[in-house]
Amino acid sequence: MSPRHDSGSESVSDLLISKFDGLRALELHDLAIQSLPNYIDRLKHLRYLDVSRNPDIKLLPDSITKLWHLQTLKLSSCFGLQELPKDVKNLIHLRHLKIEGCFNLRYMPPHLSQLTNLQTLSQFVLNGDIRSAHDRKYCSQLKELGRLNSLKGELKIKNLSSIIAQDGACKDAALGEKQHLQSLTLDWGVDKGTSDQYQSQLDDLKPQQNLEGLSLIGYGGVNLSSWLLCGNHAQLVKFTLRRCHKCKVLPNVHLPTLKSLVLDDMATLEFIEELFPSLQELWLTELPELKGWPKVEVHEKLSFHCLSELIIQDCPKLVSMPLFPTLEEELMLDTTSLKPFQETLALKNLASPPLSKLKNLSFVGIEELDDNKDHVIPWEALTSLRSLKLDHLPNLARLPKGIQHLTSLQELSIWRCKMKVLPKWIDNLKSLEKLAIWVCPKFKTLPQGISGLTSLKTLDIEDCPILLQRCQKATGTDWDKIAHIPNKPSGVKIQPDDSEDEFASSGRIFKYIVMNTNTEKLFSQFKCNISLEF
């Protein structure tokens, strides 16, 4: 149990700071505190401070900048944090400033370039909308990154479009000189400029060549930068393009070692030219105009040879792509064509049958799956399948007969479907451990065969009123069929009304305990959640 109540948690932090001024390390993460006390500078020996995952913190006390020996300050996932103290530059020994997940951070404090020992800076937030000289002096401009060449790990630069009109401003970041940087995210935010302005910015933001991860978010250029196209960043293993709405073609970017590619929310993307021979993970989501890979139209049997995970979502026009016989981890097809999937299953003369190692399969919004086309999928070929999800399939009113051959299946999920019953052969799925039926209002009953599923440990039923009534404990018609299942619905779930007693829920009971317990005693009970080091 963690001390979640604000006043109790703040009392704990006050106690620690007032009583243990010799601390070297202090962890106050995930304690629901709203602020740090102004006298935190009493911890003059502090080297490490973790206040992460406290979403109600909006500001830090200025006195925190008097912790001269502080080396690590963790503020990750402090969602409400709006700004950092203006004198952060005084923390000259600071090596790690972790602020990822601080979504409301509006700008960076001034003179960050003075933190020359800084090795971790999760994100750099620009605010080019600040026009007055008085306000600007409290913000760092992108040039402050120029001297921070010891940065390692990941760096995200946000709101680049706010300086879209400042020609050449991005050169000052000197990203090419940060040789230890492993991952870079460039986020433009709101679209404000012309395609040429975006491309000019991207040209100026050329990173060092050994970068392993690159994400472009909200990029408004038609074309990618030349430094991406010439093959100088061949070490990239992860590449993400998101909300790049003017990009119609992803050209050959010469990334022979790329293992992960994410293309998301790109309204005009039509074609992908590169085959990515080392790709292991591919996400294609919200690409309404994507038609596929032009090379596949010429060479029909082109395949991904290393691909293990494929997610395709909201790509209704995608019919031509390299095939994916080696998938092992996951395949999700959501509002897209079944054609590439069927062509993959039809491949011959392979070392092992196509998709024979696939473990997890999801179909969502696929109209081609209907009751009259059981032959559309040769289910018996999916010999390693462990999990199958059927979601929002408007033309499917019964389980396809071929599913009964999935003898290794451990989890079956049926969501938002028109089904009324499960087939009698359901007891053929001897390995089934979990069965979920969600939002199927026409579902009437469970077959007798479900009582023969001796491996079934969980039956999860939600928003199926008829079926839940029949599963009512002791009185429901189907209760005897499911009585052997350890985790099952006990009947229709009743939502509590407003007249519920104040202490009826465990959360409210704990709130009462926190408010009425001596703080020092409370600290002793929860010492496992607060780490100290002297």
N, C-alpha and C positions, 0 to 999 in steps of 0.2 A: 504494500500500500504506500502511496506517495502523498505528501501533504499538499493538497491541491488548493485549499482555500487561501485567498489572497492575503488576508490579514495575518493568518497564522504563518504563512511562508515568509512574509516580510519581517515578522517578529523574529523568525529564525535567522534571517540574514543580518538583522540588526544585532542580535545576540552574538553572532560569530564575529562581526567586525569590531564590536566593542570589547569582547573578551579575549580574542585571539589575534592580537596585533603583530605576532611574530610569524604569521602564515606565509608560506612560500607559494602554495597552490590552493585555490578555492574553486569548487564546482558547485554552481547553483542552477544547473540546467534543469529545465522541465519542472519548475516549482510554482508556476503561475504567479510569479511576483510581478508587480506593476512598476516598480522603480527600485533603484539602488540608493542607499542613504548618501547624503552629501559628504559625510565624514568617512567615506570609503578610503580616502587618502591616508587614513591612519595605518592602513596595511602597507607600510612603506617598504616592506621586504618582498612584497608579492611579485612573483614571476609569471604566474599562470592564473588566468581568470576565465571561467566558462559560465556564461549567462545564457547560453543558447536555449532555444525552444521555450522562451517566455514571451508569448505573442502580445501581451498587454503592455510591454515596455515601449514607450514612445520616445523617450529621451534618456540620455545618460547624464549623470551629474558632471559638471565641469571639473570637479575635484579629481575625477578618475585620471585626468591628464597629469596629475602629480605623482602617479605611481611610477617613479623614475626607472625602476628596475623591471617593469613589466615586459615580458618577451612574447607572451601569447594572450590574445584577447579573442574569445570565441563568442560571436553573436548570431550564429547561424539560426535561421528560422525564427528570428524575432520579427514576426510579420508586421507588427505595429511600429517598429522603429522608423522614425522620420529623418533623423539626422544624427551625425556624430559630433562630439564636442569640437569646437573650432580650434582648440589647441592640441589636437592629437599629435601634431608635429613635435610636441615636447617629449613624446615617448620614444626617445632616440634609440632605445634598445629593443624596440618592438620588431619581432621577426615574423609573426603570424597574426594577420587580421582576417578572421573568417567571418564573412558577412553574406554568404550565400543564403538565399531564401528571405532576405530582408526586402520584401517587395515594395514597401512604401518609402524606402530610402530615397530622398529627393535629390541629393547632391553629395559630393565629397567635400570634406573640410579643406581649408587652404593649406598650401605648402607641404603637401604629402611627399614631395620629392626630398624633403629633409630626412625622411625615414629610410636612410640608405641601407639599413640592415634588413629591411623588409624582404621576406622570401615568399610569403603567402598573402595575396590580396585577391579574395574571391571574386569581387566585382568592383568596377569603377563606374559610378553613375554620373552622367553628364546632365547638366541643366543649362542649356544655352538660352532659355527663355528669360533668364535673369538679366535685366538690362541696366539697372542702376549700378553705378560704380560702387556705391555703398554696399549693396547686396553681393556684388560680384567678388568683393574682396574676401568674403567668407566661403567661397567655392573654389575648388580646384579645377583648373582647365586640363585638357587632355595632355598638355605639355608636361604636367607634373609626373606623368608616367615615364618621361624620357630618361630620367636618372635612375629609375628603379630597375636596374638590369640584373638584380639577383633574384628576381621573381621566379618561382618554380610552380609546378603543378598546373592548376586551372586559373584562367582569368576570363572574366566576362565584362565587356564594355557595353553599357546600356545607353539608350537615347542618342545614338549617333546622328539621327536626323535633326536633332536640335542644333547641330552645328553644320548642317548641310551647306549653308551659304558661306561658310568661312573657308574659303579656298586655301588648301594646303595645311589646314589645322591638324589633320590626322598624321601628317609626317612627324610631328613633334612627339608622338607616342613612341617612336623608335622601336617598334615591335620586332624588327629584324635583329636588334641587338640583344634581345632577351633569349639567350641561348639555352636556358634551362626550362623555359616554358614548354609544357607538354600539351595543354589543351587550351584553345581560344574560342570564345563565343563573341560574335559581333552582332549586336542587337540594335536595329535602327528605331524601333518603336513605331510611332505614327508616321505615315507617308507624307513627306513635306516637299520633296525635291523632284528634279527631272532625272531621267534615266542616266544622262551623262554625269550629273552631279554625284549620283550614287556610285557609278563606276569609277569616277575620279577618287572618291573616298576609299573605295576598296583597293584601288591601285596603291594608295598611300599607306594602307594598313598591312602591307606585306609582312608576314611573320617570318621567323627563322625557319630554315628548311627541314629541321628534324621534328617538327610538330607532329603529334600523334592524333590529335582530335581537333576538328574545326567545325563550327556551327555558324551559319549565316541566317539571321532571323529578321524578317521584314526588309530584306534587301530589295530596293526598287529599280535595279538595273535590268536591262534586257539581256545583257551578256555578262559572263563572269570575267574576272580580271585575268590578265595575261599570265600572272604569276601562278595561277591555278591551272592554266591550260598547257603550260610548257613542260610540265613534268618535274619541276624543281622540288615539289613536295610529295615525292613518291613514298615517303615513310608514313603517310597518313593511314591510320587504321579505322578511324571513325569520321564520317562526314555527314552533316545534317544541313538540309535546306528547309526552312519553314517560313511560310507567308511571303515567299518571293513571287509576287503575283504577276510580274511582267516577263518572267522567264518561260519561254515556250519550248525550249530544247535544252536538255542537259547534254552538253557535248562530250567528246572524249577528253577526260581530264587526267588521263594517264596515272591512275592510282593502282598499281599492280598488287600492293599489299593491303588494300582496303578490306576490312572485315565486317564493318557495319555501315549501312547506308540508310538514312532516314529522309524521306521526301514527304513533307506534310503541308497541307493547306496551300497549294499552289494552283491558283484558279485557271491559269492558261497553259500549264505544262502539257505538251502533247507527245513528245518523244524523248527517249533516253538512248544515247548512242553507244555508251561504253558498256562492256560486258562484265567488268569487275571479276577477274578470274579467281580471286581469293575470298570472295564475299561469303560470310557465314550468317549474317543477319540482315534482312531487308524489310523495311517498313514503307509501304506506299499507302498513304492515308489522305483522304479528302483531295483527290486529284480528279476533278470532274471531266477534264478533257483528255486525260492520258490515254493514248491509243496503244503505246507499247514501244518496242525496240525495232527500228527499221531493219536491222541486220537479220532479225529472225524471219522476216518475210522472204528473204533471199535464201537463208540457210535454216530450214525448218527444224532441224534437230539440235540446234544450239542449246546447251544446258549449263546451269550453274553446277559446278562439280563439288563445291565445298559448302553449299548453303544448308543451314540447319534450322533456321527460323524464318518464316515468311508471314507477314501480316499485310493483307490487302483490304482496305476499307474505303468505301465510297469512291470506287473507281469504275463506274458503270460502263465505260467505253474500252476498258483494257481487255484486249483479246489476243494480243501478240506479245509474248515475252519468252525469254529463255526458260526451258523446263527445269524442274526442280526435283529430280528423283532421289536425291540424297538427304532430304529433310529428315531430321530426327526429333527436334525439340517441339516445334509448334508450327501449325498451319492454320491461319484464320482467313476465311473468305467472307467478306461482309459487303453486301450490295455491289457485287461485281459478277463477272462472267465465270461460268464453270469451265470454259473451254481450255485454258491452260492446265487446269487440274486434270481434266479428262485426257488431254494429250500426254501429260506426264505419266499417267497410269497405263497408257497404251504403248509406252516405250518397250523395245525388245532388245535382247542380246546385251544385257547389262550384267555386271558381276553379281549383283543381287537385285531382286525384283524392285521396281520403283515404289517408293514410299513404304517399303516393308519394315523400315525402322522408325517410322513416325509414331510419336507417343501421344501428341495432343492435337485434336482437330476440332475446329469450330466453323459452323455454317450459320450466317446471320443474313436475313433478308434476301435469300437466294430464291428467285421465282422459278428457276429451272428444276428445283426439287419438288416433285408432286407425286401424288399417289399412283399415277398411271405410268411412271417412268422409273420403276425399280432398277432397271438395267443401267441407268445413267451412271451409277457408281458401283464398281465391283468391290463391294465391301470386304469380301474374303481376302483381298490382296493386302489389307491393312493389318497385318498379323501382329504388329507390336503395339497397336493402339491401346492407350491406357485411359484416355479421357476424350469424351465426345460431347459437344454442345450443339444443340439444335435450337436456334433462337429466331423468332419472327419469320417463320417460313409460311407464307400465306396460302400456298397451294398444297401443304402437307397436313393431312388429317389423321395419319397413322404412321407408326414407325416403319421405315422400309424393311422388308423381310431380310435383306442381306445383313442387317445389324446382328442378327442372331448368330452369325459366324464369328463375331468379335469376342472370342473366348478369353482374351487377355484384358478386356475392358474392365476398368475399376471404377470409373465415374461416368455417369450419364446425366446430362442436364437438358431438360426440356423447358424452354421459356417462350412465352407469348405465342403459343401455337393453338390450332383449332382442335387438337386431339381431344377425344372423349374417353378413351380407354387405352390401356397398354395391351399388347398382344399376348396370347396364351404362352407363346414361346419365350417369354421374358426369362423364364427359369433356365434357359440355355446359357445365360450370362453368369456362369458360375463364379467368376472372379469379381463380380460387381460389389463394391464396398460402399458407394454413395450414389443415391438416386435423388435428383432435385427436380421438382415440378413447380414452376413459378408462372403466375399470371396466365393460367389456362382455365378460364371461368366455365368452360363447357365440360371439363374433365369430371366424369361421373363416378368412376369406381376403379379399384385395383383388382387385377386378376388373382385367382387362387394361386397361380404359379409363383407369386412373389414370396409366398411362405417357404418356398424351396430354395430361396437365395440365402444360404447359410452364411455367406461371407458379408452380407449387407450389414453395415454398421450404422449408416446414417440415411434417414429418409427426411428430406427437407421439402416441405410443401408451403407455398406462400401464395396468397391471393387466388385460391381455388376453393371458393366457398362450399360448393357441393361436396367435393372430395374431402375437405377438412371436416365437414359435418359427419361424413361416413367414417372418418378416422377418430371420432370422439372416443376417448378412453372408456372401455367397458361397454358403452351403449352403442357405439357406432357399428354399422354393418360390416365394415372392413377391419375393425379392430383386431380380430383374431388372426387376420392375415399378416399383420405387422407387429404383433405383440413381441415377437422374438428379436426385433431390431432395437439395439441399445439406445440410439439417438433418433427420436421420432417426435412428430407433433403429438401433444397430448389432447388436442382438440382445437376448437375455434378459439383464436386469440382475441381476448377482450381488451380494448384499449382503456386505460384508466381515465376517469373523468376529472373535472376540476375540483370535485369534492374530496379527492384523495387526501388522506391524513398527512399532515406536514412531515411526519417522520416515516412514511410508508416505504420510501425508496432508500437504498443504501447510500446514495449520494447525499440525500438530505440528512440522514443520520450522521454521516461523517462530517458534514458541515457543522452540525450542532456540536459534535465532539471537539472539532478544531476551535470553535469559538469559545468553548468553555473549559479548555485545558491549559494548564500552566505551560508556557512556551518552552521552558527549559526541559520539562518532562517530555513535551512533544518532540523536541530535538533528539532526545535520547532514544525515543521510539523509532525515529526515522533516520538514524545516522547512516544507514546503508545507502541512502539516497543523496547524501551530501558528503563529498570527499574533501578531506583536509590533508595538507602536508606541511610539516614544519621544517 
